[in-house]
Amino acid sequence: MIELKRLLLVEDDPKDVELTLEALSEYNLVNEVIVVRDGEEALDYLYRKGKFQPVPSGNPAAILLDLKLPKVNGLEVLGRIRADEN
């Protein structure tokens, strides 16, 4: 059996989250979509910190990343991801 990897959606606007999830469902996406609301939460999820410590290991299949985010902006999140070998 093939294990489907999760997708990470990083978006602070609830309407954009709803539209994105609706668009993904139109293509019968069966991957689990994890939604976080700011760049800090995205980094916590990726590095399994705080409330995301129990998240199973492994990187998401894809990250849908808003660039204008509170706390840590999307470009900084992207920079940290790219700087990490994992």
Protein Blocks (a to p, Z undefined) as FASTA:
>chain_A
ZZddddddddfblklmmmmmmmmmmnopabdcdddfbfklmmmmmnopajllmpcgdidf
bdcddfbdghiafklmmmmmmmpmZZ
